[in-house]
Amino acid sequence: MTLGPLMVDVQGISLTQEDRELLAHPLVGGVILFTRNFESIEQLEQLVADIRAVRRPPLLVTVDHEGGRVQRFRTGFTVLPPMRAIGREYDRDRAAGRQLARQCGWLLAAELRAVGIDLSFAPVVDLDYGVSTVIGDRAFHADARAVAELAVAFVNGMREAGMGAVAKHFPGHGAVVADSHVAVPVDRRPIEDLDADLYPYERLIANGIPAIMASHVVFSEIDPVPAGFSRRWIQAELRGRLGFAGAVFTDDLTMAGAGTVGGPPERARAALEAGCDVLSICNDRQGVLQVIDSLHGKADPESQIRLARLRGRPGPGRAQLRATAQWQACERAVKGCMDRPSLELGS
């Protein structure tokens, strides 16, 4: 059985029979976990093992685990700083900022791999224009070159720990006030004014990033539909001009920003037609079932290859990991960053 394009959630801290039946469906290819799926390290390890045991090849297991306010698992995991804290370290000392970014990326990925999770949806590479509260301190910096340098270092740390990265939210969410979770953000800039937003993606693609998540932002001067449903953005810009050959994820298709396209089946078909590989549908079991009933045809073999490349590499278990000098050094670096007073330096 191959991996299908749907990435879905499960209901609680263990699999229900309904969960198991859904995860066995050939259109499903991955699972995204949330805070409600976490009770303890041991419980999480068992849940991940149970998800993997549902079928062969096993489903991808993923999580939104960036650091700062978007970190789904905390007890037993290192509490990571928001990316803005890394940007401030970069303003103090560029080399130290890059080192901290790499250490945070490595620590994030190593701890998740130790419990069997394949993929985290990080890092955010939106620019901090100071207007988006949903992005805010999730962004490294306002300067595109600083974002690119820090993102490359962060991704290299993740890669060293055995995990691929997912840069988001392509082509950028930082310049709009509206939050695509609850509204339809519209960015009215022409494409020639988006060079800075796209620059981190150019650098990351050149460095082999395996996956990118498309946003639900409408760039009205370029295409009237949100970026994740736009052939112009996915095919012409991301795959064509930027040369990206990895996997493209949609942002959650249940978000309000996706609503302009129609109901769940229409959103799913539009995203696939635009060129997305993975359809994320979270916290809407009925919507998932509607999409399953509506999708037909064979899986795209190129998508299958892209998804297969996202599996995490084997690594040490949690106890062995925490005994390493590298984990201890990264833990100290993160603690030092978290304890340092925030200073508003030049950006």
N, C-alpha and C positions, 0 to 999 in steps of 0.2 A: 504494500500500500504506500502510495506517495503522500507527501504533505500537501494538503489543500490550502487555499488562500485565506481561510478565515482564522482569525485569532480571537479567542473568546475567553470569558472569565468563568470561574467556578464559584459556588455559593458560599462556602464556609471553610472551616479548618480541616475538613476531610471530604472526600468525594462522596456525593450521593449517587444513587443508582441512575438518576436522571443525568447527572454530570458525566458518568461513565458512558452512557449511551450516546450523549452528544459528542464527547471526545473521540469516540470510535468512528464517527461519520467521516467519510473520505474527503469532504470539503473542508474539514478542520485541519489546521496545520500547526497551531500554537495555542498556548494558554498564557494569559497575563494575570499575575497575582496582585492582590491589593492588601492593605493593612488588615482587612477583615479575615484574610486567609492566614494570618500569623498569630500564633499563641506562644510558641517557644521555638528554639532552634531545633529541638528533637522533633516536634510536631511538623515543622516546615520541611525538614529532611524527609519525613515519611510521606508528606503530601506530594512532594516533588517525585519521590520514588513511585508512588501510586499513579501519578499522571504518566510517567514514563512507561509504566507497565501496561497501560491500556492497549497499546498497539505497537507494531514494528513497521518501519522505523519509529522511534519514539517522537512524540510531539516536542516542539521547541517550548521551553519554559522561560517566560520573560517577566520583567517587572519594571515599573517606573521608579528608579532608585538613583537620583541625581546627587543628593546632598542638600543641606539646607532644609527648606520646608517641604521638599518633595523627596522624602525617603521613607519608603513603605515599612521597612523593618528597622527597629531601633534596639530593642532589648537583645543583648548578645552580639550586636553589630557595632562597629565604630560609627559614632555620630559625626557625619561629614559636614564641613562648612558649606555655606552657599557659594556659588561660583564667584560672586562679587568679592568675597574675602580673598580669593586667589588673585583676582584682578588688582586688589589693593596691595597685595604682596608684590605683584609685578611692578606696580608704580614705585614702590620703595626700592626694589632691586630686581631687574628683569630676569637675571639668571635664577635667583631664588624663587621668583614667581613660576618660572617654567618648571623648576624642580618640584615645587609644591604641587603644581597641576599634575605632573606625572605620578607623584606619590599618591595623590588622592584618587586618580584613575586606577592605579594598581590596587590600592586598598579596597576600593569599591568592588572591583571585579574579582579580586582574590577571595574576598569574603563571600560573595555570591556564588562563585564557582565551588567553594568548599561545601555548599549545601546543594549543589547540583543545578543551579540556575544557569541557563545558557546565555542570556542576553539582558542588558539593561538599556533602557531608552535614555541614553546620555551620550554626549553632553548637549546642553542647550548652546547654540551658537548664534542666537539672535543678538543684535546689537542693543545696548542699553541706551535708548534715546530719552529715557526719563519720563515716558508717557504711559507705558504699559504696566499696570499693576500686576497682571497675571504673569508677566515675565520678571520685571523688577530685579531683585537680587539673584535670580536664577541665571542672569547674564554675566559673563566674565567682565565685560568692559564696554565702553562706548566706542572705542577705536577698533576698526576692523582688523588692523594688523595685530593688535594685542590679542583680540579674540582668536584670530587664526593661530598665533604662536601658542597660546595657552591650550586651545582645543587640540592641536596636534600633539602637544605634550601629554595631555590627559588621555587621548586615544591611544598613544603609544604605551602609556602605563597600563591601560586596560588590555591591550594586545599582549603585553608581556605576561600578564596574569592569566591569559588563556581565554579572553572574552572579546568579541567584536563590539564595536560601538555603533550607536545610531544617532547621527547628528540631526538636530531639529531646531526650528520648525521651518522647513524650506518653503519659500525663499526668504522668509523673515516675518516675525511677529512683533518685533520690538517697536515699530513706528506707528502702531495703532492703539488707540485707547481702549476700544472694545475688547472684551474677553470672548474668544470663540467658543468657550464652554456654554455661554448663555446668550450670545448675540452673534451677528454676522459682521465681523470687522472688515472695513473697506479701506484700502491703502490706495490713494489716488495719484501716487507718483508714477511718472512714465518710466519705462524700463532703463533708460539711460541714467536715471537717478538712483538705481538700485545696485550700482557697482560695489559699494561698500558692503551691503548686506550679503552679496553673493561671494565676496572675496574669501571668507572663511571656508565656504564649500569648495572653492577652487583649490585651496591649499589642502584640505582634507582629502579630496578626490585624488590629488596628486600623490598623497601619502597612503592611498589604498583603503580608505574607509569602506567597510562592507555594506553599510545600510544608512539610509536617510529617511526621515519622516517628513511628509508633506503637511503643510498647514491648511487650515480652513479659512485663511484670509483671502478676500477678493481683491485682486489688483485690477481695478476697474479700467485703467487705461490699456491693459494688456489682454484681459480675458474677463468676461462677465461672471464666470463661475469660480468658486474657491480653488486655490492652487492644486489641491489634491484630486480634483476632478477635471483638471485642465490638460489637454494634450499639448497645448503650447508650453506649459511649464514643465510637465514631466517628460514629454518626448522631445520637443524642440530645444528647450533650454537645458534641462538636467541631463538627459541622455545624449542629446545632440551636441550643443555648444560646449557644455562642461565635460562631456565624455564619461559620465558616470555609468558604470557597468554592474553596480551592486543592487541590492534589494531596496525597493521603495515601499515604505509602510504608509498607510493612511493614519492620520490622527483618528481618535475615536469617532466612529461614524454616528454615534448617538448624540454628539455635541450639537448645540444650536447652530453653530457655524456651518454645519453640513446640511441644514434643513432646507436650503433653497433648492436643492436638487430633487427633493421628493422624499418618499418613505424609505425604510431600510433597503428594500430590494432595488429601488432606483439608485440609491446612493452606492450600493455595492457594484451594480453594473457600470455606473458612470466612472467609478474609480478604476475598475478593471480596464475599461475601454481607454481611459487616459494613460494607462501604463503602470498602475500600481501593482505590486506583487502580493501584498498582504493587506487584508481588510480587517481593521480592528473594530470590534463591536463589543462594547463593555456595558455591563449592568442593564441589559435589555434582552433577556432570554427569548421573549416572544419575537423581538426583531431578528435575532439570530435564526430562529426557526423559519421565519418568513423568507429570509435570504436563502437558506438552504433549499426551501421549496421552489425558489425562483431561479436559482443558478443551474445552468446546464452546460454540457460540453466538457472536453478533456482539459486537464491541467496543462498550463503552458510549460513545456520542458525547460525553457530558459529560467523561468521562475523557480522551478524545482531545484535547479543547480544553485541559484542564488541563495535559496533558503537552506540548502544542505551545508553551505559554507558558513552559516551562522552558528552552527553547533559549537558549544564551548569545548575547549581542550581539557583533558583530564588534569587535575591538580591535586595538591595535598588536602587532606581533611582538615577540619577546623582546628583540632588540637595541634596537629603537626604544623599548620600554618602559623598559629599564634606563637609557636616556639622559635620561629625563624628570626634571624637578625633583621631581615628586610621588613617583616611585619612590624617588629618593635620600633624600627627607625621611622617607618611611615606613621605609626600611631603617635609617636612623639611629635612628629612634624605637624600632624593634624591638630593635636592638642595645643601645641604652641600657637598655631594660627587661630584656633577658637578662643584662646585666652587673651590674644593681643587686642588692645583697644582699637575700635574702628576710627580711622582717620580719613577724612575726605581729602584725598590728594588729587593732583591734576589728572585729567583723563584725556 
